[in-house]
């Protein structure tokens, strides 16, 4: 719908990296629109009005000029960092940052273990209690593959954030983490 069809050979590309997903759309933003405007209310400039009208009639688009804001709202709703928008080399690039970045070898076990950690953290738990739930023996692996990413994603939080190395430190689920659990239960 947004692609600039005036560029011969133009395309939309999705690039998946370990820490992010970039979506490249060849062509610049319409005149009068900046990347900063995409994160707030902004006017809609219909580059492809026939395509836009088709999407609107099918219900895929509710209101023109709200797409980026809807994406940001959904990211926040699910506890995910909103995307960034920028123009690079004659293209508009939307970047979504990874929430949890396990290595590919760990990926099949991540979902059940992360969900178990979130469920257990409904009551504050120590690191060792959470690690025991995952049945992981390697403390460093648990810290880097599970604990730190969950903290960075905002799905769990420290009970004593001022003293991260306290022997009394515990971890509890956040509202964002609860939303992840609720979504999986549905």
C-alpha positions as CSV (number, residue, x, y, z in Angstrom):
1,X,0.0,0.0,0.0
2,X,2.9,2.4,0.8
3,X,5.4,1.3,-1.8
4,X,6.6,3.8,-4.3
5,X,5.8,2.1,-7.7
6,X,7.5,4.9,-9.6
7,X,10.9,3.1,-9.0
8,X,11.5,0.4,-11.6
9,X,12.5,-2.8,-9.8
10,X,11.3,-1.4,-6.5
11,X,10.5,-3.8,-3.7
12,X,9.8,-4.4,-0.1
13,X,12.4,-6.5,1.7
14,X,12.4,-8.2,5.1
15,X,15.8,-8.8,6.7
16,X,15.9,-11.0,9.8
17,X,18.9,-10.7,12.1
18,X,19.7,-12.1,15.5
19,X,18.8,-8.9,17.3
20,X,16.2,-7.3,15.0
21,X,13.9,-7.5,11.9
22,X,14.3,-4.7,9.3
23,X,11.6,-4.0,6.7
24,X,12.9,-2.0,3.8
25,X,10.5,-0.3,1.4
26,X,12.2,1.4,-1.6
27,X,11.3,5.0,-2.0
28,X,11.3,8.0,0.4
29,X,8.4,9.1,2.6
30,X,5.7,11.3,0.9
31,X,6.4,15.0,0.9
32,X,5.6,16.6,4.2
33,X,6.0,13.4,6.2
34,X,9.0,12.8,8.4
35,X,10.1,9.6,10.3
36,X,9.5,11.4,13.6
37,X,5.9,12.1,12.6
38,X,5.2,8.3,12.2
39,X,5.3,7.8,15.9
40,X,2.4,10.2,16.6
41,X,-0.7,11.6,14.9
42,X,0.1,12.6,11.3
43,X,-1.6,13.3,8.1
44,X,-2.1,10.5,5.6
45,X,-0.7,11.0,2.1
46,X,-2.1,8.4,-0.2
47,X,0.7,7.4,-2.6
48,X,-1.5,4.6,-4.0
49,X,-5.1,5.7,-3.6
50,X,-6.7,2.7,-5.4
51,X,-4.7,0.2,-3.3
52,X,-5.5,2.2,-0.1
53,X,-9.2,2.3,-0.9
54,X,-9.2,-1.5,-1.5
55,X,-7.6,-2.1,1.9
56,X,-10.0,0.3,3.5
57,X,-13.1,-1.4,2.0
58,X,-12.0,-4.8,3.1
59,X,-11.5,-3.5,6.7
60,X,-7.8,-4.1,6.7
61,X,-7.3,-0.3,7.2
62,X,-9.6,1.5,9.6
63,X,-8.4,5.1,9.3
64,X,-5.7,6.5,7.0
65,X,-2.7,7.8,8.8
66,X,-3.1,5.5,11.8
67,X,-1.1,2.4,10.7
68,X,2.2,3.1,12.4
69,X,0.4,4.2,15.5
70,X,-1.6,1.0,15.6
71,X,1.6,-1.0,15.3
72,X,3.1,1.0,18.2
73,X,0.0,0.4,20.3
74,X,0.1,-3.3,19.7
75,X,3.8,-3.5,20.5
76,X,3.1,-1.7,23.8
77,X,0.1,-4.0,24.5
78,X,2.3,-7.1,24.2
79,X,5.3,-5.6,26.1
80,X,7.4,-5.3,23.0
81,X,9.6,-2.3,22.2
82,X,7.9,-0.2,19.5
83,X,9.7,-0.1,16.1
84,X,12.0,2.6,14.9
85,X,11.5,4.4,11.6
86,X,14.2,5.9,9.4
87,X,15.1,6.8,5.9
88,X,18.3,5.1,4.5
89,X,19.7,5.0,1.1
90,X,16.5,5.9,-0.6
91,X,14.3,3.6,1.4
92,X,12.1,3.7,4.5
93,X,13.3,1.2,7.1
94,X,11.1,0.0,10.0
95,X,13.2,-1.9,12.6
96,X,11.7,-4.2,15.2
97,X,14.1,-5.1,18.0
98,X,14.3,-8.7,19.3
99,X,12.6,-9.4,22.7
100,X,14.6,-12.4,23.7
101,X,17.6,-13.4,21.8
102,X,18.4,-17.1,22.4
103,X,20.8,-18.8,20.1
104,X,19.1,-21.0,17.5
105,X,20.0,-24.1,19.4
106,X,18.0,-22.9,22.4
107,X,15.0,-21.7,20.5
108,X,12.8,-24.8,20.8
109,X,13.0,-24.8,24.6
110,X,12.6,-21.1,25.1
111,X,8.9,-20.7,25.0
112,X,8.0,-23.4,27.6
113,X,10.8,-22.3,29.9
114,X,10.1,-18.6,29.6
115,X,6.4,-19.2,30.3
116,X,7.3,-21.3,33.3
117,X,9.5,-18.5,34.6
118,X,6.8,-16.0,34.1
119,X,4.2,-18.2,35.9
120,X,6.5,-18.8,38.8
121,X,7.4,-15.2,39.2
122,X,3.8,-14.4,40.0
123,X,5.2,-14.8,43.5
124,X,8.6,-13.2,43.9
125,X,11.4,-15.9,43.4
126,X,15.1,-15.9,43.7
127,X,17.4,-16.5,40.7
128,X,18.1,-20.0,41.9
129,X,14.4,-20.8,42.3
130,X,13.7,-19.6,38.8
131,X,16.7,-21.5,37.4
132,X,15.5,-24.7,39.1
133,X,12.1,-24.3,37.3
134,X,13.9,-24.4,34.0
135,X,16.0,-27.4,34.9
136,X,19.1,-25.6,33.7
137,X,22.3,-26.4,35.5
138,X,24.6,-23.6,34.1
139,X,24.0,-20.5,36.1
140,X,25.7,-18.2,33.5
141,X,23.6,-19.6,30.6
142,X,20.4,-19.1,32.6
143,X,21.4,-15.5,33.4
144,X,22.3,-14.6,29.8
145,X,19.7,-16.6,27.9
146,X,16.7,-16.1,30.2
147,X,17.0,-13.8,33.2
148,X,18.7,-10.8,31.5
149,X,16.5,-10.9,28.3
150,X,13.3,-11.1,30.4
151,X,14.4,-8.2,32.5
152,X,15.3,-6.2,29.4
153,X,12.0,-7.0,27.8
154,X,10.2,-5.8,30.9
155,X,8.5,-9.1,31.5
156,X,10.0,-9.5,35.0
157,X,11.5,-7.0,37.4
158,X,13.8,-7.1,40.4
159,X,12.3,-6.6,43.8
160,X,15.4,-4.7,44.9
161,X,16.4,-2.8,41.7
162,X,18.8,-0.5,43.6
163,X,20.9,-3.6,44.7
164,X,20.9,-6.0,41.7
165,X,23.5,-8.3,43.4
166,X,21.8,-8.5,46.8
167,X,21.6,-12.0,48.2
168,X,17.9,-11.1,49.0
169,X,17.2,-10.2,45.4
170,X,14.1,-11.7,43.9
171,X,12.2,-11.4,40.6
172,X,8.5,-10.9,40.0
173,X,6.4,-10.8,36.9
174,X,5.3,-7.4,35.4
175,X,2.1,-6.4,33.8
176,X,3.7,-6.9,30.4
177,X,4.8,-10.4,31.5
178,X,1.2,-11.1,32.6
179,X,-0.1,-10.1,29.2
180,X,2.3,-12.6,27.6
181,X,0.9,-15.4,29.8
182,X,-2.7,-14.4,29.3
183,X,-2.2,-14.3,25.5
184,X,-0.7,-17.8,25.5
185,X,-3.6,-19.1,27.7
186,X,-6.1,-17.9,25.1
